[in-house]
Amino acid sequence: MRKAVLLLLWCSVLGISVYAQKSFVLKSPAGNLHTTIVAGERLTYDVVCDGRQIMAPSAISMTLDNGTVWGNDVRIQKNRRKSVDETVFSPFYRTAQMRDHYNELVLFFKDHYRVEFRAYNDGIAYRFVSDVKSPFKVISEQSDFNFPFDAVASVPYVRNWNEKDPDAQFFNSFENEYTTASLSELHKQRLMFLPLVVDVGEGVKMCITETHLENYPGLYLSASQDNRLSAVFAPYPKQMKQGGHNQLQMVVTERENYIAKVEKARAFPWRIAIVSTSDKDLAASNLSYLLAAPSRVEDTSWIKPGKVAWEWWNDWNLEGVDFKTGINNETYKAYIDFAASKGIEYVILDEGWAVNLKADLMQIVKDIDLRELVDYAKERNVGIILWAGYYAFNRDMENICRHYSEMGIKGFKVDFMDRDDQIITDFNYRAAAMCAKYKLVLDLHGTSKPAGLNRTYPNVLNFEGVNGLEQLKWASASHDQVKYDVMIPFIRQVAGPMDYTQGAMHNAAKGHYYPCYSEPMSQGTRCRQLALYVVLESPLNMLCDAPTNYMREPESTDFIAQIPTVWDETRALEGKMGEYIVTARRKGDVWYVGGITDWNIRELTIDLSFLPEGEYQLEQFCDGVNAHRKGTDYRRQLGELASDRKIQIKMYPGGGYAAKIQKK
């Protein structure tokens, strides 16, 4: 006994941990995935898929301002296991309901915290939970992803990288193309934002993301030399000044030495490793939604998803009218008339309706009579949504929401947050709650990935955080939007819906695209633009082109206008990240199929044998035989679905395929 006491004292002097190491194995319900959690000097976990370790033991911890490090030299007080298999309803998502099936292990530690681990059939997730009731600060958080070999990753770097000013990376629009390289070749100083994907070999991919990102900074990853990706967080802002785009942003000029303030007991965000043995299953993962907090909006009957006639991308560019187009009532009435004629639910008044450089949403430009527009739209069953800069919206949020809700405005598109430190993620939830209070839908543009907010506040219908079609107003000819399009369903869209803003009628075949701000175009074919309304998820979905362009293309426009924006069922039928994807979605008894390809011509046989018995009508839009030369070339075909329930798809370079299938 005396020797043991002396040994404990000696180890304490030398700083050697004497805590017993304990291991726990947590398996997914199907047993295909498991993680081994080791609690001792460090808290680590790994990921094993079908018997092969695809993520090596990786440390997790959280350092507090009192010097405590949750996850180091841990002592387990108790553990708890449970299995869950239930249904989650998701009325404004890719499916009306989904199965939430997982096994859970919770480890309770001294220092009043616990770590929850969940194993799904398509992923492993964990989060820290604090039981501390008094305020404290989080100095840093460790979240490592160690790989057993030099795997290949597809990552979006932050744009604002400056070697002389590392903090510039935290002022970031979350828009960039993907860089695909081995872990050893990734930039060691430039941060990557989420989601990102690591190809761990043998057809297995891991998508890393987070969810339930409430009042806590967003997770970035940085690469190291030893096949490790490590967490980085924006420090808490200490000093800010109004500035940025049209004085509508808050620019951080100084930061604290901590990343988050914690006022009371709380759960921290989930860190998720989504694992798929086929790319199409990765595109179908629901973990970001399932792990989010349940809805806090009791009555959702007023929430109305739909399409939007949008003026900014086409630069208010109408033709054949007898008035000067621009930010004025005559122009917006034309957009409202177009929306009404096609059954489109909304028109957005984007940037320009409020007086510039004032950051005051109560000051409206002289050429806009907003009440007149709201009344005009209401008579035609069209809702009005207003664009708002972050600073202007945040500084007077409740007054703005109350005033415009009473006027009859249906929602806001809030833009230019361009950060995801704790102040901004808290703003996103406050804005969602305030809009819900006044029955307003919300589109968070200029922000990061959804990270579960769309489940917690289902009135938040859309998010940007995507390098969408707007880039083609100014991107150089070397910009490859077609390649990007066949990446995002497997990466960014895994986190939730996105404000990509498709629907261009000026379609440029390869080599024919050029940037044009006032008369922009898409890369790829017309059918690609139609298919994107099925492949991509946007409960509040823009028609980006001008009404007069749509009216010249009635077949394409009528097809777009009828496509739902939320679905009862979604199936990823075929796909390979970076090459192609084919998706089927159902609303009621009607199915839509959308497919897009890269710059390679592609022929596929798509099996639709999952359709219920019966005879079906088939309306399909196919790339024309000259679509590789003229992007607008397409064929619309009407017929019947073959008795074997198979369709043959041929997509030309940069092409697409879109179909509507309904019972006869």
Number of C-alpha atoms within 10 A of each C-alpha: 6 6 8 9 10 11 13 14 13 12 13 12 9 9 9 13 16 13 13 12 16 13 12 14 12 21 23 21 18 13 14 16 23 27 26 17 22 20 24 20 17 18 22 22 26 21 28 18 20 11 11 10 17 24 21 21 21 22 21 23 19 16 18 17 14 10 9 12 18 25 25 19 18 23 19 17 10 11 14 10 13 10 14 12 11 11 12 14 16 21 16 25 25 26 19 17 16 17 13 16 19 22 19 21 21 19 20 19 18 12 14 13 18 23 22 19 24 26 27 24 20 24 25 28 22 23 20 22 18 17 13 15 12 9 10 15 16 22 20 21 22 17 19 21 23 21 22 14 17 17 16 20 23 23 23 24 26 21 19 18 18 12 11 7 9 13 17 15 20 23 20 22 23 26 21 18 23 21 13 17 16 16 23 18 15 24 14 13 13 18 25 25 24 24 26 23 26 23 20 21 13 8 10 16 24 26 26 23 27 26 26 26 27 23 22 24 23 28 23 21 24 19 21 17 12 13 21 21 22 21 19 21 22 24 21 22 19 11 12 13 12 14 14 12 11 13 18 24 22 21 18 19 11 13 15 13 14 19 22 25 17 16 12 13 15 14 18 18 24 23 22 23 24 23 29 22 17 16 22 22 17 27 28 20 22 19 24 24 26 21 22 21 17 19 17 13 16 8 10 16 8 12 20 18 22 20 24 25 25 25 26 18 26 22 19 22 19 20 13 6 11 7 11 13 17 16 20 20 16 18 19 24 17 16 25 29 18 19 26 21 10 13 17 23 23 28 28 23 22 20 17 16 21 22 15 16 12 13 22 19 21 15 12 15 15 11 12 18 13 20 13 12 20 21 17 17 24 16 11 16 15 23 26 22 24 21 23 26 25 25 21 20 22 18 13 13 17 15 12 19 24 17 13 21 17 11 13 18 24 27 27 27 23 25 23 21 25 23 25 28 22 22 16 22 22 17 17 23 18 16 23 24 19 17 25 25 14 17 21 25 25 30 25 28 25 24 25 26 30 29 26 26 29 27 28 19 24 24 27 31 28 28 29 24 27 26 23 20 21 20 20 23 19 13 16 13 15 9 17 16 22 23 20 19 28 23 23 23 28 27 25 24 24 26 26 27 25 29 25 25 23 23 28 25 26 19 24 23 24 20 12 14 22 19 17 13 16 13 15 24 25 27 28 33 35 31 35 34 27 28 27 23 27 26 27 24 22 29 25 26 29 24 26 24 27 25 25 16 17 19 13 11 12 11 12 20 19 14 17 22 18 13 18 20 20 25 21 19 17 22 18 21 19 20 23 18 23 21 18 25 26 25 25 21 23 23 18 10 11 14 21 24 25 28 29 32 29 25 20 14 14 18 12 13 11 15 14 16 11 8 13 10 9 10 15 20 15 20 18 21 24 26 27 22 14 13 25 24 18 18 29 21 18 21 12 15 12 12 11 16 19 13 10 9 16 13 14 9 19 20 28 30 23 31 33 32 28 30 23 22 21 19 15 9
